[in-house]
Amino acid sequence: MADMTNANMETNTGTARTDGNPARGDAEQDTPGTRPAEQDAGPDPAGLTVAVLGTGIMGFAMARNLARAGFAVRAWNRTRAKAEPLAADGVEIADTPAAAVADADAVLTAFIDGPATLAAMREAAMGLRAGTVWTQTGTIGPEALTELAGLAQAHGLRLVDAPVLGSKGPAESGQLLVLAAGARDARPVADRVFDAIGRKTLWLDEDASAGAGSRLKLVVNNWVLTLINGAAETVSLAEGLGVDPRDFLEAVAGGPLDPGYLRIKAEAILTGDYTPQFALSGALKDATLIADAAARAGVRLDLAPAGAARLRRAEEQGHGAEDTVASYFASFPK
């Protein structure tokens, strides 16, 4: 995941690379290293079979968009019932990872973490063929890529580290931003897949194992979690001090302290709608990855560990399956 709810949270990266094609999206400056999703004819699915392993919130939406774009799609999920609704879109539901990836041109994995990704791909090993492009789209952290790259090398796969920015809404509408790193010879196939799931691809590096995409994803998610926890804490503080939270929103309206994400998340609290766009349990996992990565880099973070503790309290209160803004409840006794 992920992990931003709408376009107000999407970022334009100022440190563009020069190893890709210039962007040409609406109202965007041409930026080396970026590639917008094809907006005229759409992705070219001709003859491509894509296996999607992991059909949670993100994987389900990506599999559906691939099928609707015309790709032949096979999907597998450890809990089969979560994948079965995709059959209505023409997706073949596989019983095993190996059956899903058999003769596939591309494999897209969308799992919560590195161990889950590695486990599924090990189970898929019997069906993998050399030369297949493997796009890993989860927020798994750069450390997990060492083992994934080893598995890819052992089976002759072309690995692309491609975590995606966006949560449930952008995933469903095919408006994800893909942070990609991988060899140039993987890009013709990878880009066709990315065109079906995202609005733009930012190519960062030619070495997937270096984790350029996963490292950038942690940086972005650190900011996302800062905003979410900040919104949740501020609303809870307002209520605790006897201030109407809507008066707070009115006070900052229209100024630099009024990002769209604040409005979205504050409204979720005020209406009691915690439908997961970015599940709190996943956010806690990401916060832990962020803190660990910072420690390894010798960077002291204060907000991130405190935010992780807040998310952990909310999870212990039973809010792990709800949207991340349910960290609001961590401000109060259960």
C-alpha positions in Angstrom: 0.0 0.0 0.0 0.2 2.8 -1.2 -0.8 4.6 0.8 -2.3 7.9 0.0 -6.0 8.4 -0.4 -6.3 10.8 -3.3 -4.5 13.1 -5.6 -4.0 15.8 -3.0 -1.4 13.6 -1.4 0.5 12.7 -4.6 4.0 14.1 -4.9 6.0 15.5 -7.7 9.6 14.4 -7.3 12.1 17.1 -7.7 15.2 14.9 -8.0 14.4 13.5 -11.4 16.6 10.8 -12.9 17.8 10.8 -16.5 17.4 7.1 -17.3 13.8 7.1 -18.5 11.4 8.9 -20.8 10.1 12.5 -20.1 6.8 12.9 -18.4 4.0 14.4 -20.4 1.0 14.4 -18.0 -1.5 17.2 -17.7 -0.2 20.4 -16.2 3.2 18.7 -15.5 6.6 19.8 -16.4 8.6 17.3 -18.5 10.6 15.4 -15.9 13.4 13.0 -17.0 12.9 9.6 -15.4 9.2 9.6 -15.3 6.7 7.9 -17.6 3.0 8.7 -17.5 0.5 6.0 -18.1 -0.6 5.9 -21.7 -3.6 8.2 -21.9 -4.6 7.9 -25.5 -4.7 4.2 -26.5 -4.0 2.8 -23.0 -1.8 -0.1 -22.2 -1.2 -2.7 -25.0 -2.2 -6.1 -23.5 -1.8 -8.1 -26.7 -0.5 -11.6 -25.9 0.5 -10.8 -22.3 -0.4 -13.0 -19.4 0.0 -11.5 -15.9 -0.1 -13.5 -12.7 -1.2 -11.5 -9.6 -0.2 -13.1 -6.3 -1.9 -11.5 -3.3 -5.4 -10.0 -3.7 -5.8 -7.8 -0.6 -7.0 -4.2 -1.0 -4.3 -3.3 -3.5 -3.7 -6.6 -5.3 -7.4 -7.0 -5.9 -7.8 -3.6 -7.5 -4.7 -4.0 -9.6 -5.8 -7.5 -10.9 -9.2 -6.1 -11.8 -7.6 -3.2 -13.7 -5.3 -5.5 -15.6 -8.2 -7.7 -16.6 -10.3 -4.7 -17.7 -7.4 -3.4 -19.7 -7.4 -6.7 -21.7 -4.6 -8.7 -20.2 -5.0 -12.4 -19.5 -4.9 -12.5 -15.7 -4.5 -15.3 -13.3 -4.8 -14.5 -9.6 -3.9 -16.4 -6.4 -4.5 -15.5 -2.8 -3.9 -17.6 0.3 -7.5 -17.1 1.3 -9.1 -18.0 -2.0 -12.4 -16.4 -1.2 -10.8 -12.9 -1.4 -9.7 -13.6 -5.0 -12.9 -15.3 -6.2 -14.9 -12.1 -7.0 -12.3 -11.3 -9.6 -13.7 -14.1 -11.7 -16.6 -11.8 -12.7 -13.9 -9.6 -14.5 -12.6 -12.6 -16.4 -9.7 -13.3 -14.0 -8.8 -17.0 -13.7 -8.5 -17.9 -10.0 -5.6 -20.3 -9.4 -5.4 -22.9 -6.6 -1.7 -22.5 -6.1 1.0 -19.9 -6.8 2.7 -22.3 -9.2 -0.5 -22.6 -11.2 -1.0 -18.9 -11.3 2.5 -18.1 -12.7 2.8 -21.0 -15.2 3.8 -19.5 -18.5 3.1 -15.9 -17.3 4.9 -13.1 -19.0 4.8 -11.0 -15.8 4.2 -11.8 -12.1 2.9 -9.0 -9.9 3.2 -9.6 -6.2 1.2 -7.4 -3.7 1.9 -8.6 -0.1 2.1 -7.0 3.3 5.8 -7.6 3.8 8.9 -9.3 2.5 8.5 -12.7 4.2 5.0 -13.1 2.8 6.3 -12.1 -0.7 9.2 -14.5 -0.5 7.0 -17.4 0.8 4.5 -17.0 -2.1 7.3 -16.9 -4.7 9.0 -19.9 -3.3 5.7 -21.8 -3.6 5.4 -20.5 -7.2 8.9 -21.8 -8.1 7.8 -24.9 -9.9 5.7 -22.8 -12.4 8.2 -19.9 -13.0 10.0 -19.6 -16.3 13.3 -17.8 -17.0 12.8 -14.4 -18.4 9.5 -13.6 -16.7 9.3 -10.0 -15.4 8.5 -9.9 -11.6 7.1 -6.7 -10.3 6.9 -6.5 -6.5 4.5 -3.7 -5.6 4.3 -4.0 -1.8 5.8 -1.8 0.9 8.3 -4.3 2.1 11.4 -2.2 2.9 14.8 -2.3 1.1 16.2 -5.0 3.4 13.8 -7.6 2.1 15.0 -7.2 -1.4 18.2 -9.1 -0.8 16.4 -12.4 -0.6 13.9 -11.5 -3.3 16.8 -10.6 -5.7 18.5 -13.9 -4.8 15.3 -15.9 -5.7 14.9 -13.9 -8.9 18.5 -14.7 -9.9 18.1 -18.4 -9.1 15.1 -18.6 -11.4 16.2 -16.3 -14.2 13.5 -13.7 -13.4 13.8 -10.0 -14.2 12.9 -8.3 -10.9 11.5 -4.9 -10.7 11.1 -3.2 -7.3 7.9 -1.3 -7.8 6.1 -0.2 -4.7 3.1 1.9 -5.5 1.9 5.2 -4.0 -1.9 5.3 -3.4 -4.4 3.5 -1.3 -7.7 1.9 -2.1 -9.3 4.7 -4.1 -6.4 5.4 -6.5 -5.8 1.6 -6.8 -9.4 1.0 -7.9 -9.3 3.9 -10.4 -5.9 3.0 -11.8 -4.3 6.2 -10.6 -1.4 4.8 -8.6 2.1 6.2 -8.9 4.7 3.5 -9.4 8.2 3.9 -8.0 10.2 1.5 -10.1 13.7 0.2 -10.2 14.9 -2.6 -12.5 16.9 -3.5 -15.6 16.1 -1.8 -18.9 15.3 -5.1 -20.5 12.4 -5.6 -18.1 10.8 -2.2 -18.8 8.9 -3.0 -22.0 6.8 -5.6 -20.2 6.8 -3.8 -16.9 5.6 -0.5 -18.4 2.6 -2.2 -20.1 1.6 -3.6 -16.7 2.2 -0.3 -14.9 0.1 1.6 -17.6 -2.9 -0.5 -16.5 -2.6 0.2 -12.8 -1.2 3.6 -12.5 -1.2 7.2 -13.8 2.6 7.5 -13.9 5.8 5.5 -13.4 8.9 7.0 -11.9 12.0 4.9 -12.9 14.7 5.4 -10.3 17.4 2.9 -10.9 18.5 -0.1 -13.0 19.3 -2.3 -10.1 16.2 -3.6 -8.3 18.2 -5.1 -5.5 19.4 -1.7 -4.4 15.8 -0.9 -3.3 15.6 2.7 -4.7 11.8 2.3 -5.0 11.4 0.8 -1.6 13.6 3.5 0.0 11.6 6.3 -1.6 8.4 4.6 -0.5 9.5 4.7 3.1 10.3 8.4 2.9 6.9 9.2 1.4 5.0 7.0 3.9 6.8 8.7 6.8 5.2 11.9 5.6 1.9 10.3 5.1 1.9 8.8 8.6 2.9 12.2 10.0 -0.1 13.7 8.4 -2.5 11.0 9.5 -1.4 10.8 13.1 -1.3 14.6 13.2 -4.9 14.9 12.0 -6.0 12.2 14.5 -4.2 13.8 17.4 -5.4 17.3 16.6 -9.1 16.3 16.4 -8.8 14.4 19.7 -7.1 17.4 21.3 -9.8 19.7 20.1 -12.5 17.4 21.6 -10.6 17.1 24.9 -10.3 20.8 25.2 -14.0 21.4 24.4 -13.3 22.8 21.0 -15.5 21.9 18.1 -13.1 20.2 15.6 -15.0 21.9 12.7 -14.0 25.3 14.2 -10.4 24.1 13.9 -11.0 23.1 10.3 -12.5 26.5 9.6 -9.6 28.3 11.3 -7.1 26.8 8.9 -9.3 26.6 5.8 -7.8 27.7 2.5 -4.3 28.3 3.9 -1.0 26.4 3.9 -2.0 24.5 7.0 -5.0 23.0 5.2 -3.9 20.1 3.1 -6.6 18.0 1.4 -5.5 14.9 3.5 -6.4 16.8 6.7 -9.9 17.3 5.4 -10.3 13.7 4.3 -9.1 12.2 7.6 -10.7 14.6 9.9 -14.0 14.0 8.2 -13.6 10.3 8.6 -13.2 10.8 12.3 -16.1 13.2 12.6 -18.5 10.9 10.7 -17.2 7.7 12.3 -16.3 6.2 8.9 -13.2 4.0 9.4 -13.6 2.0 6.2 -10.0 1.1 5.5 -8.2 2.9 2.7 -4.9 2.2 4.3 -5.4 -0.3 7.1 -3.9 0.7 10.5 -2.2 -2.7 10.9 -0.4 -2.1 7.6 0.5 1.4 8.7 2.1 0.1 11.9 4.2 -2.3 9.8 5.3 0.6 7.6 6.1 2.7 10.7 8.3 -0.1 12.0 10.1 -0.4 8.7 10.7 3.3 8.7 12.1 3.4 12.2 14.3 0.4 11.4 15.6 1.9 8.2 16.4 5.2 9.9 18.3 3.4 12.7 20.4 1.5 10.2 21.2 4.8 8.4 22.2 6.5 11.6 19.3 8.9 11.4 17.5 9.7 14.7 13.7 10.1 14.2 11.4 11.2 17.0 8.0 11.5 15.4 8.1 8.2 13.6 8.7 6.0 16.7 6.1 8.0 18.6 3.7 7.5 15.7 4.4 3.8 15.7 3.6 3.6 19.4 0.4 5.4 18.8 -0.6 3.0 16.0 0.3 0.1 18.2 -2.0 1.3 21.0 -4.9 1.6 18.6 -4.2 -1.8 17.2 -4.2 -3.3 20.7 -7.6 -1.5 21.2 -9.0 -3.6 18.3 -8.7 -1.0 15.4 -6.1 -2.8 13.3 -8.4 -3.6 10.4 -9.8 -0.1 10.3 -8.4 2.9 8.4 -5.1 4.3 9.8 -6.9 7.4 11.1 -8.4 5.2 13.7 -5.2 6.0 15.6 -7.6 8.7 16.9 -8.7 6.2 19.5 -5.2 5.9 20.9 -5.7 9.3 22.6 -8.4 7.9 24.9 -8.7 4.9 27.3 -10.2 1.9 25.6 
